[in-house]
Amino acid sequence: MADSLQDLRNKINAFVAKRDWAQFHTPKNLAMAMIVEAAELVEQFQWDTPQESLQLSAKKREAVSHELADTFVYLLRIAEVLEIDLIAATDAKIKLNAVKYPIEKAKGSNAKYTEYL
């Protein structure tokens, strides 16, 4: 089991290398694959009520975890191929979102920032 994001990246990179799949892992292909997996995640909740989506059976929880993992693997591969540090990128994005969504305007609201500019 991977102990860190770097361990997980190394494990995925080794998996890809052993299968000679890097040749297929262009950003375009990986982004498309990630969206397919994200759609499969959405499918798990398609006809659920909001409450049902919070209370997963063991079988459904496992299916959801598999789709989350598939999506995450493709996300990590895109970042790997493009040499993007996801932790740094996420930290920078949180800082940008703090400016876009100041607490005094965004707290308790689901409005997009453009609605209160």
N, CA, C and O atoms as CSV, one atom per row, in Angstrom:
chain,resi,resn,atom,element,x,y,z
A,1,MET,N,N,0.839,-1.182,0.000
A,1,MET,CA,C,0.000,0.000,0.000
A,1,MET,C,C,0.886,1.248,0.000
A,1,MET,O,O,1.868,1.326,0.738
A,2,ALA,N,N,0.528,2.207,-0.828
A,2,ALA,CA,C,1.288,3.451,-0.906
A,2,ALA,C,C,1.075,4.274,0.358
A,2,ALA,O,O,-0.043,4.363,0.866
A,3,ASP,N,N,2.157,4.879,0.869
A,3,ASP,CA,C,2.094,5.675,2.096
A,3,ASP,C,C,1.996,7.175,1.839
A,3,ASP,O,O,1.734,7.950,2.759
A,4,SER,N,N,2.204,7.579,0.604
A,4,SER,CA,C,2.183,9.009,0.294
A,4,SER,C,C,1.767,9.181,-1.163
A,4,SER,O,O,1.690,8.219,-1.927
A,5,LEU,N,N,1.504,10.416,-1.517
A,5,LEU,CA,C,1.162,10.709,-2.906
A,5,LEU,C,C,2.320,10.323,-3.824
A,5,LEU,O,O,2.098,9.795,-4.914
A,6,GLN,N,N,3.543,10.580,-3.392
A,6,GLN,CA,C,4.703,10.216,-4.214
A,6,GLN,C,C,4.807,8.702,-4.381
A,6,GLN,O,O,5.103,8.219,-5.473
A,7,ASP,N,N,4.568,7.957,-3.312
A,7,ASP,CA,C,4.578,6.491,-3.414
A,7,ASP,C,C,3.528,6.012,-4.409
A,7,ASP,O,O,3.780,5.113,-5.211
A,8,LEU,N,N,2.353,6.623,-4.345
A,8,LEU,CA,C,1.279,6.244,-5.255
A,8,LEU,C,C,1.650,6.569,-6.693
A,8,LEU,O,O,1.416,5.763,-7.593
A,9,ARG,N,N,2.225,7.743,-6.916
A,9,ARG,CA,C,2.677,8.107,-8.262
A,9,ARG,C,C,3.704,7.103,-8.773
A,9,ARG,O,O,3.631,6.666,-9.921
A,10,ASN,N,N,4.658,6.738,-7.922
A,10,ASN,CA,C,5.676,5.761,-8.323
A,10,ASN,C,C,5.049,4.417,-8.679
A,10,ASN,O,O,5.437,3.777,-9.657
A,11,LYS,N,N,4.088,4.003,-7.884
A,11,LYS,CA,C,3.409,2.727,-8.127
A,11,LYS,C,C,2.648,2.744,-9.461
A,11,LYS,O,O,2.707,1.789,-10.235
A,12,ILE,N,N,1.944,3.832,-9.708
A,12,ILE,CA,C,1.210,3.969,-10.975
A,12,ILE,C,C,2.179,4.036,-12.143
A,12,ILE,O,O,1.953,3.396,-13.170
A,13,ASN,N,N,3.257,4.805,-12.002
A,13,ASN,CA,C,4.252,4.909,-13.082
A,13,ASN,C,C,4.868,3.552,-13.399
A,13,ASN,O,O,5.088,3.231,-14.567
A,14,ALA,N,N,5.146,2.759,-12.382
A,14,ALA,CA,C,5.699,1.415,-12.602
A,14,ALA,C,C,4.680,0.525,-13.311
A,14,ALA,O,O,5.034,-0.228,-14.218
A,15,PHE,N,N,3.435,0.609,-12.903
A,15,PHE,CA,C,2.359,-0.167,-13.524
A,15,PHE,C,C,2.268,0.162,-15.013
A,15,PHE,O,O,2.184,-0.732,-15.855
A,16,VAL,N,N,2.288,1.462,-15.321
A,16,VAL,CA,C,2.212,1.919,-16.717
A,16,VAL,C,C,3.441,1.476,-17.497
A,16,VAL,O,O,3.315,0.996,-18.624
A,17,ALA,N,N,4.626,1.630,-16.916
A,17,ALA,CA,C,5.873,1.273,-17.604
A,17,ALA,C,C,5.934,-0.215,-17.937
A,17,ALA,O,O,6.352,-0.585,-19.033
A,18,LYS,N,N,5.524,-1.062,-17.011
A,18,LYS,CA,C,5.560,-2.510,-17.245
A,18,LYS,C,C,4.659,-2.919,-18.400
A,18,LYS,O,O,4.891,-3.945,-19.040
A,19,ARG,N,N,3.645,-2.130,-18.665
A,19,ARG,CA,C,2.703,-2.450,-19.738
A,19,ARG,C,C,2.965,-1.643,-21.017
A,19,ARG,O,O,2.247,-1.797,-22.005
A,20,ASP,N,N,3.985,-0.790,-20.998
A,20,ASP,CA,C,4.334,0.068,-22.129
A,20,ASP,C,C,3.137,0.914,-22.567
A,20,ASP,O,O,2.860,1.043,-23.760
A,21,TRP,N,N,2.436,1.484,-21.596
A,21,TRP,CA,C,1.255,2.297,-21.883
A,21,TRP,C,C,1.547,3.782,-21.967
A,21,TRP,O,O,0.672,4.543,-22.379
A,22,ALA,N,N,2.728,4.226,-21.598
A,22,ALA,CA,C,3.019,5.664,-21.625
A,22,ALA,C,C,2.802,6.252,-23.018
A,22,ALA,O,O,2.428,7.416,-23.160
A,23,GLN,N,N,3.038,5.442,-24.032
A,23,GLN,CA,C,2.853,5.908,-25.405
A,23,GLN,C,C,1.408,6.336,-25.689
A,23,GLN,O,O,1.166,7.127,-26.600
A,24,PHE,N,N,0.467,5.826,-24.927
A,24,PHE,CA,C,-0.947,6.153,-25.112
A,24,PHE,C,C,-1.417,7.246,-24.165
A,24,PHE,O,O,-2.524,7.764,-24.309
A,25,HIS,N,N,-0.577,7.597,-23.197
A,25,HIS,CA,C,-0.987,8.521,-22.141
A,25,HIS,C,C,-0.677,9.968,-22.486
A,25,HIS,O,O,0.115,10.632,-21.818
A,26,THR,N,N,-1.324,10.439,-23.545
A,26,THR,CA,C,-1.245,11.860,-23.875
A,26,THR,C,C,-2.233,12.598,-22.973
A,26,THR,O,O,-3.195,11.998,-22.494
A,27,PRO,N,N,-2.011,13.878,-22.740
A,27,PRO,CA,C,-2.969,14.624,-21.919
A,27,PRO,C,C,-4.409,14.507,-22.442
A,27,PRO,O,O,-5.349,14.376,-21.657
A,28,LYS,N,N,-4.572,14.554,-23.750
A,28,LYS,CA,C,-5.911,14.432,-24.343
A,28,LYS,C,C,-6.536,13.095,-23.995
A,28,LYS,O,O,-7.678,13.048,-23.538
A,29,ASN,N,N,-5.808,12.011,-24.204
A,29,ASN,CA,C,-6.353,10.682,-23.922
A,29,ASN,C,C,-6.644,10.491,-22.439
A,29,ASN,O,O,-7.670,9.918,-22.070
A,30,LEU,N,N,-5.744,10.970,-21.598
A,30,LEU,CA,C,-5.937,10.817,-20.163
A,30,LEU,C,C,-7.118,11.650,-19.672
A,30,LEU,O,O,-7.891,11.193,-18.830
A,31,ALA,N,N,-7.260,12.866,-20.192
A,31,ALA,CA,C,-8.402,13.704,-19.796
A,31,ALA,C,C,-9.713,13.055,-20.223
A,31,ALA,O,O,-10.689,13.062,-19.472
A,32,MET,N,N,-9.735,12.501,-21.419
A,32,MET,CA,C,-10.945,11.828,-21.893
A,32,MET,C,C,-11.257,10.601,-21.027
A,32,MET,O,O,-12.411,10.366,-20.670
A,33,ALA,N,N,-10.238,9.835,-20.698
A,33,ALA,CA,C,-10.439,8.653,-19.857
A,33,ALA,C,C,-10.923,9.047,-18.468
A,33,ALA,O,O,-11.773,8.372,-17.887
A,34,MET,N,N,-10.380,10.140,-17.936
A,34,MET,CA,C,-10.792,10.605,-16.611
A,34,MET,C,C,-12.266,10.997,-16.614
A,34,MET,O,O,-12.989,10.701,-15.664
A,35,ILE,N,N,-12.708,11.655,-17.666
A,35,ILE,CA,C,-14.112,12.066,-17.762
A,35,ILE,C,C,-15.022,10.844,-17.877
A,35,ILE,O,O,-16.111,10.832,-17.304
A,36,VAL,N,N,-14.597,9.835,-18.597
A,36,VAL,CA,C,-15.380,8.593,-18.687
A,36,VAL,C,C,-15.533,7.979,-17.301
A,36,VAL,O,O,-16.624,7.560,-16.916
A,37,GLU,N,N,-14.437,7.928,-16.559
A,37,GLU,CA,C,-14.496,7.362,-15.205
A,37,GLU,C,C,-15.352,8.228,-14.286
A,37,GLU,O,O,-16.090,7.705,-13.451
A,38,ALA,N,N,-15.256,9.546,-14.434
A,38,ALA,CA,C,-16.093,10.443,-13.633
A,38,ALA,C,C,-17.570,10.225,-13.960
A,38,ALA,O,O,-18.417,10.282,-13.069
A,39,ALA,N,N,-17.879,9.976,-15.228
A,39,ALA,CA,C,-19.267,9.675,-15.610
A,39,ALA,C,C,-19.727,8.362,-14.971
A,39,ALA,O,O,-20.881,8.245,-14.557
A,40,GLU,N,N,-18.841,7.389,-14.890
A,40,GLU,CA,C,-19.186,6.129,-14.233
A,40,GLU,C,C,-19.426,6.348,-12.734
A,40,GLU,O,O,-20.243,5.655,-12.129
A,41,LEU,N,N,-18.725,7.298,-12.146
A,41,LEU,CA,C,-18.972,7.669,-10.752
A,41,LEU,C,C,-20.362,8.290,-10.613
A,41,LEU,O,O,-21.124,7.924,-9.719
A,42,VAL,N,N,-20.683,9.219,-11.493
A,42,VAL,CA,C,-21.998,9.863,-11.476
A,42,VAL,C,C,-23.104,8.815,-11.627
A,42,VAL,O,O,-24.147,8.901,-10.980
A,43,GLU,N,N,-22.864,7.848,-12.472
A,43,GLU,CA,C,-23.864,6.793,-12.709
A,43,GLU,C,C,-24.235,6.061,-11.410
A,43,GLU,O,O,-25.371,5.612,-11.255
A,44,GLN,N,N,-23.295,5.942,-10.496
A,44,GLN,CA,C,-23.562,5.258,-9.228
A,44,GLN,C,C,-24.650,5.972,-8.413
A,44,GLN,O,O,-25.312,5.350,-7.582
A,45,PHE,N,N,-24.831,7.267,-8.652
A,45,PHE,CA,C,-25.790,8.069,-7.892
A,45,PHE,C,C,-26.981,8.534,-8.725
A,45,PHE,O,O,-27.817,9.294,-8.238
A,46,GLN,N,N,-27.062,8.085,-9.968
A,46,GLN,CA,C,-27.971,8.670,-10.951
A,46,GLN,C,C,-29.407,8.861,-10.465
A,46,GLN,O,O,-29.957,9.949,-10.638
A,47,TRP,N,N,-30.015,7.881,-9.885
A,47,TRP,CA,C,-31.422,8.011,-9.501
A,47,TRP,C,C,-31.610,8.057,-7.985
A,47,TRP,O,O,-32.732,7.930,-7.495
A,48,ASP,N,N,-30.541,8.233,-7.260
A,48,ASP,CA,C,-30.626,8.317,-5.806
A,48,ASP,C,C,-31.184,9.664,-5.361
A,48,ASP,O,O,-30.990,10.683,-6.023
A,49,THR,N,N,-31.865,9.647,-4.251
A,49,THR,CA,C,-32.228,10.905,-3.606
A,49,THR,C,C,-30.962,11.436,-2.925
A,49,THR,O,O,-29.998,10.690,-2.756
A,50,PRO,N,N,-30.953,12.701,-2.537
A,50,PRO,CA,C,-29.777,13.191,-1.806
A,50,PRO,C,C,-29.470,12.335,-0.573
A,50,PRO,O,O,-28.306,12.048,-0.292
A,51,GLN,N,N,-30.497,11.932,0.152
A,51,GLN,CA,C,-30.285,11.115,1.349
A,51,GLN,C,C,-29.710,9.741,0.991
A,51,GLN,O,O,-28.808,9.252,1.671
A,52,GLU,N,N,-30.223,9.125,-0.062
A,52,GLU,CA,C,-29.716,7.817,-0.480
A,52,GLU,C,C,-28.247,7.894,-0.884
A,52,GLU,O,O,-27.483,6.953,-0.668
A,53,SER,N,N,-27.863,9.024,-1.471
A,53,SER,CA,C,-26.468,9.170,-1.907
A,53,SER,C,C,-25.509,9.265,-0.724
A,53,SER,O,O,-24.304,9.073,-0.881
A,54,LEU,N,N,-26.042,9.561,0.453
A,54,LEU,CA,C,-25.221,9.634,1.669
A,54,LEU,C,C,-25.149,8.311,2.422
A,54,LEU,O,O,-24.289,8.131,3.284
A,55,GLN,N,N,-26.041,7.396,2.100
A,55,GLN,CA,C,-26.118,6.127,2.829
A,55,GLN,C,C,-25.897,4.974,1.860
A,55,GLN,O,O,-26.852,4.413,1.323
A,56,LEU,N,N,-24.638,4.625,1.641
A,56,LEU,CA,C,-24.286,3.609,0.651
A,56,LEU,C,C,-24.237,2.225,1.277
A,56,LEU,O,O,-23.738,2.033,2.386
A,57,SER,N,N,-24.769,1.273,0.532
A,57,SER,CA,C,-24.592,-0.125,0.943
A,57,SER,C,C,-23.118,-0.475,0.770
A,57,SER,O,O,-22.375,0.253,0.112
A,58,ALA,N,N,-22.703,-1.576,1.355
A,58,ALA,CA,C,-21.296,-2.003,1.222
A,58,ALA,C,C,-20.935,-2.222,-0.246
A,58,ALA,O,O,-19.845,-1.855,-0.685
A,59,LYS,N,N,-21.849,-2.819,-0.996
A,59,LYS,CA,C,-21.595,-3.090,-2.419
A,59,LYS,C,C,-21.454,-1.787,-3.205
A,59,LYS,O,O,-20.560,-1.646,-4.038
A,60,LYS,N,N,-22.350,-0.839,-2.928
A,60,LYS,CA,C,-22.293,0.430,-3.654
A,60,LYS,C,C,-21.079,1.247,-3.225
A,60,LYS,O,O,-20.456,1.905,-4.057
A,61,ARG,N,N,-20.737,1.214,-1.950
A,61,ARG,CA,C,-19.544,1.916,-1.470
A,61,ARG,C,C,-18.300,1.402,-2.194
A,61,ARG,O,O,-17.429,2.186,-2.569
A,62,GLU,N,N,-18.218,0.100,-2.389
A,62,GLU,CA,C,-17.072,-0.481,-3.101
A,62,GLU,C,C,-17.056,-0.010,-4.551
A,62,GLU,O,O,-16.000,0.349,-5.070
A,63,ALA,N,N,-18.218,-0.007,-5.213
A,63,ALA,CA,C,-18.285,0.444,-6.604
A,63,ALA,C,C,-17.884,1.914,-6.716
A,63,ALA,O,O,-17.147,2.293,-7.626
A,64,VAL,N,N,-18.370,2.738,-5.790
A,64,VAL,CA,C,-18.013,4.157,-5.782
A,64,VAL,C,C,-16.516,4.322,-5.553
A,64,VAL,O,O,-15.876,5.149,-6.203
A,65,SER,N,N,-15.955,3.544,-4.636
A,65,SER,CA,C,-14.515,3.655,-4.359
A,65,SER,C,C,-13.697,3.292,-5.593
A,65,SER,O,O,-12.662,3.906,-5.853
A,66,HIS,N,N,-14.151,2.302,-6.352
A,66,HIS,CA,C,-13.432,1.923,-7.578
A,66,HIS,C,C,-13.465,3.047,-8.608
A,66,HIS,O,O,-12.455,3.337,-9.250
A,67,GLU,N,N,-14.626,3.678,-8.763
A,67,GLU,CA,C,-14.729,4.774,-9.737
A,67,GLU,C,C,-13.923,5.993,-9.293
A,67,GLU,O,O,-13.306,6.667,-10.117
A,68,LEU,N,N,-13.931,6.272,-7.996
A,68,LEU,CA,C,-13.092,7.368,-7.485
A,68,LEU,C,C,-11.619,7.072,-7.747
A,68,LEU,O,O,-10.868,7.950,-8.172
A,69,ALA,N,N,-11.214,5.842,-7.494
A,69,ALA,CA,C,-9.811,5.466,-7.708
A,69,ALA,C,C,-9.436,5.581,-9.181
A,69,ALA,O,O,-8.365,6.093,-9.509
A,70,ASP,N,N,-10.309,5.107,-10.076
A,70,ASP,CA,C,-10.022,5.214,-11.510
A,70,ASP,C,C,-9.850,6.671,-11.919
A,70,ASP,O,O,-8.921,7.010,-12.651
A,71,THR,N,N,-10.746,7.530,-11.444
A,71,THR,CA,C,-10.668,8.960,-11.770
A,71,THR,C,C,-9.377,9.563,-11.224
A,71,THR,O,O,-8.708,10.344,-11.901
A,72,PHE,N,N,-9.037,9.190,-9.991
A,72,PHE,CA,C,-7.832,9.710,-9.341
A,72,PHE,C,C,-6.565,9.261,-10.071
A,72,PHE,O,O,-5.630,10.047,-10.222
A,73,VAL,N,N,-6.526,8.027,-10.515
A,73,VAL,CA,C,-5.358,7.525,-11.244
A,73,VAL,C,C,-5.143,8.336,-12.522
A,73,VAL,O,O,-4.017,8.731,-12.825
A,74,TYR,N,N,-6.209,8.581,-13.265
A,74,TYR,CA,C,-6.055,9.368,-14.489
A,74,TYR,C,C,-5.652,10.806,-14.175
A,74,TYR,O,O,-4.852,11.393,-14.904
A,75,LEU,N,N,-6.189,11.376,-13.113
A,75,LEU,CA,C,-5.777,12.715,-12.696
A,75,LEU,C,C,-4.283,12.747,-12.387
A,75,LEU,O,O,-3.569,13.648,-12.826
A,76,LEU,N,N,-3.821,11.761,-11.633
A,76,LEU,CA,C,-2.394,11.693,-11.313
A,76,LEU,C,C,-1.540,11.508,-12.563
A,76,LEU,O,O,-0.462,12.093,-12.667
A,77,ARG,N,N,-2.010,10.704,-13.508
A,77,ARG,CA,C,-1.241,10.482,-14.743
A,77,ARG,C,C,-1.145,11.759,-15.575
A,77,ARG,O,O,-0.089,12.061,-16.130
A,78,ILE,N,N,-2.249,12.512,-15.665
A,78,ILE,CA,C,-2.194,13.764,-16.427
A,78,ILE,C,C,-1.163,14.692,-15.789
A,78,ILE,O,O,-0.338,15.284,-16.485
A,79,ALA,N,N,-1.212,14.814,-14.484
A,79,ALA,CA,C,-0.252,15.667,-13.784
A,79,ALA,C,C,1.173,15.172,-14.011
A,79,ALA,O,O,2.089,15.973,-14.196
A,80,GLU,N,N,1.359,13.868,-13.997
A,80,GLU,CA,C,2.688,13.284,-14.204
A,80,GLU,C,C,3.208,13.621,-15.607
A,80,GLU,O,O,4.340,14.077,-15.766
A,81,VAL,N,N,2.376,13.394,-16.604
A,81,VAL,CA,C,2.771,13.632,-17.995
A,81,VAL,C,C,3.093,15.104,-18.230
A,81,VAL,O,O,4.030,15.430,-18.960
A,82,LEU,N,N,2.318,15.993,-17.612
A,82,LEU,CA,C,2.522,17.432,-17.805
A,82,LEU,C,C,3.457,18.063,-16.774
A,82,LEU,O,O,3.698,19.270,-16.792
A,83,GLU,N,N,3.982,17.217,-15.869
A,83,GLU,CA,C,4.895,17.677,-14.814
A,83,GLU,C,C,4.279,18.806,-13.989
A,83,GLU,O,O,4.894,19.850,-13.772
A,84,ILE,N,N,3.053,18.567,-13.538
A,84,ILE,CA,C,2.344,19.512,-12.674
A,84,ILE,C,C,2.317,18.942,-11.269
A,84,ILE,O,O,1.895,17.806,-11.055
A,85,ASP,N,N,2.766,19.735,-10.322
A,85,ASP,CA,C,2.728,19.358,-8.909
A,85,ASP,C,C,1.309,19.635,-8.415
A,85,ASP,O,O,0.927,20.787,-8.213
A,86,LEU,N,N,0.535,18.569,-8.222
A,86,LEU,CA,C,-0.863,18.732,-7.840
A,86,LEU,C,C,-1.038,19.395,-6.475
A,86,LEU,O,O,-1.989,20.147,-6.268
A,87,ILE,N,N,-0.142,19.124,-5.563
A,87,ILE,CA,C,-0.255,19.745,-4.246
A,87,ILE,C,C,-0.033,21.249,-4.361
A,87,ILE,O,O,-0.797,22.031,-3.795
A,88,ALA,N,N,0.993,21.658,-5.079
A,88,ALA,CA,C,1.255,23.091,-5.276
A,88,ALA,C,C,0.126,23.751,-6.074
A,88,ALA,O,O,-0.296,24.861,-5.753
A,89,ALA,N,N,-0.356,23.069,-7.107
A,89,ALA,CA,C,-1.439,23.621,-7.926
A,89,ALA,C,C,-2.709,23.785,-7.102
A,89,ALA,O,O,-3.410,24.789,-7.229
A,90,THR,N,N,-3.005,22.802,-6.263
A,90,THR,CA,C,-4.200,22.874,-5.426
A,90,THR,C,C,-4.073,23.976,-4.387
A,90,THR,O,O,-5.033,24.701,-4.126
A,91,ASP,N,N,-2.906,24.105,-3.798
A,91,ASP,CA,C,-2.676,25.166,-2.824
A,91,ASP,C,C,-2.882,26.538,-3.477
A,91,ASP,O,O,-3.524,27.417,-2.903
A,92,ALA,N,N,-2.334,26.707,-4.674
A,92,ALA,CA,C,-2.492,27.975,-5.389
A,92,ALA,C,C,-3.962,28.227,-5.727
A,92,ALA,O,O,-4.434,29.360,-5.638
A,93,LYS,N,N,-4.682,27.180,-6.111
A,93,LYS,CA,C,-6.101,27.327,-6.466
A,93,LYS,C,C,-6.939,27.679,-5.250
A,93,LYS,O,O,-7.876,28.469,-5.364
A,94,ILE,N,N,-6.630,27.115,-4.090
A,94,ILE,CA,C,-7.349,27.466,-2.866
A,94,ILE,C,C,-7.158,28.960,-2.566
A,94,ILE,O,O,-8.100,29.638,-2.155
A,95,LYS,N,N,-5.947,29.463,-2.771
A,95,LYS,CA,C,-5.688,30.889,-2.544
A,95,LYS,C,C,-6.486,31.758,-3.518
A,95,LYS,O,O,-7.034,32.790,-3.128
A,96,LEU,N,N,-6.550,31.340,-4.781
A,96,LEU,CA,C,-7.358,32.074,-5.765
A,96,LEU,C,C,-8.832,32.040,-5.389
A,96,LEU,O,O,-9.520,33.056,-5.480
A,97,ASN,N,N,-9.322,30.868,-4.963
A,97,ASN,CA,C,-10.734,30.743,-4.588
A,97,ASN,C,C,-11.070,31.566,-3.352
A,97,ASN,O,O,-12.198,32.040,-3.212
A,98,ALA,N,N,-10.109,31.741,-2.461
A,98,ALA,CA,C,-10.344,32.573,-1.276
A,98,ALA,C,C,-10.610,34.020,-1.681
A,98,ALA,O,O,-11.382,34.722,-1.027
A,99,VAL,N,N,-9.966,34.463,-2.765
A,99,VAL,CA,C,-10.204,35.810,-3.281
A,99,VAL,C,C,-11.554,35.856,-4.001
A,99,VAL,O,O,-12.317,36.806,-3.826
A,100,LYS,N,N,-11.849,34.841,-4.804
A,100,LYS,CA,C,-13.114,34.787,-5.544
A,100,LYS,C,C,-14.315,34.651,-4.621
A,100,LYS,O,O,-15.381,35.208,-4.885
A,101,TYR,N,N,-14.138,33.915,-3.553
A,101,TYR,CA,C,-15.240,33.605,-2.642
A,101,TYR,C,C,-14.924,34.099,-1.225
A,101,TYR,O,O,-14.678,33.296,-0.325
A,102,PRO,N,N,-14.933,35.418,-1.033
A,102,PRO,CA,C,-14.650,35.925,0.310
A,102,PRO,C,C,-15.737,35.457,1.287
A,102,PRO,O,O,-16.912,35.368,0.931
A,103,ILE,N,N,-15.330,35.169,2.494
A,103,ILE,CA,C,-16.239,34.597,3.488
A,103,ILE,C,C,-17.496,35.445,3.639
A,103,ILE,O,O,-18.606,34.913,3.687
A,104,GLU,N,N,-17.326,36.752,3.713
A,104,GLU,CA,C,-18.482,37.628,3.951
A,104,GLU,C,C,-19.522,37.578,2.839
A,104,GLU,O,O,-20.684,37.914,3.070
A,105,LYS,N,N,-19.128,37.165,1.639
A,105,LYS,CA,C,-20.080,37.064,0.532
A,105,LYS,C,C,-20.487,35.617,0.239
A,105,LYS,O,O,-21.599,35.373,-0.230
A,106,ALA,N,N,-19.612,34.672,0.506
A,106,ALA,CA,C,-19.847,33.299,0.090
A,106,ALA,C,C,-20.394,32.385,1.184
A,106,ALA,O,O,-20.965,31.338,0.879
A,107,LYS,N,N,-20.233,32.752,2.417
A,107,LYS,CA,C,-20.614,31.857,3.516
A,107,LYS,C,C,-22.089,31.473,3.433
A,107,LYS,O,O,-22.973,32.330,3.434
A,108,GLY,N,N,-22.331,30.176,3.362
A,108,GLY,CA,C,-23.685,29.656,3.323
A,108,GLY,C,C,-24.379,29.795,1.981
A,108,GLY,O,O,-25.566,29.488,1.871
A,109,SER,N,N,-23.676,30.246,0.968
A,109,SER,CA,C,-24.259,30.471,-0.356
A,109,SER,C,C,-23.636,29.542,-1.375
A,109,SER,O,O,-22.441,29.250,-1.314
A,110,ASN,N,N,-24.446,29.075,-2.314
A,110,ASN,CA,C,-23.910,28.262,-3.407
A,110,ASN,C,C,-23.816,29.062,-4.707
A,110,ASN,O,O,-23.648,28.487,-5.782
A,111,ALA,N,N,-23.923,30.374,-4.605
A,111,ALA,CA,C,-23.844,31.243,-5.776
A,111,ALA,C,C,-22.427,31.259,-6.345
A,111,ALA,O,O,-21.441,31.229,-5.609
A,112,LYS,N,N,-22.357,31.307,-7.652
A,112,LYS,CA,C,-21.053,31.454,-8.303
A,112,LYS,C,C,-20.540,32.868,-8.045
A,112,LYS,O,O,-21.328,33.807,-7.934
A,113,TYR,N,N,-19.231,33.016,-7.951
A,113,TYR,CA,C,-18.641,34.315,-7.616
A,113,TYR,C,C,-19.074,35.426,-8.564
A,113,TYR,O,O,-19.136,36.587,-8.157
A,114,THR,N,N,-19.373,35.098,-9.813
A,114,THR,CA,C,-19.777,36.130,-10.777
A,114,THR,C,C,-21.136,36.743,-10.421
A,114,THR,O,O,-21.492,37.805,-10.931
A,115,GLU,N,N,-21.883,36.079,-9.556
A,115,GLU,CA,C,-23.196,36.600,-9.157
A,115,GLU,C,C,-23.088,37.718,-8.134
A,115,GLU,O,O,-24.047,38.469,-7.951
A,116,TYR,N,N,-21.960,37.852,-7.466
A,116,TYR,CA,C,-21.844,38.905,-6.472
A,116,TYR,C,C,-20.636,39.810,-6.685
A,116,TYR,O,O,-20.167,40.466,-5.755
A,117,LEU,N,N,-20.139,39.838,-7.913
A,117,LEU,CA,C,-19.036,40.771,-8.221
A,117,LEU,C,C,-19.554,42.173,-8.385
A,117,LEU,O,O,-18.777,43.092,-8.645
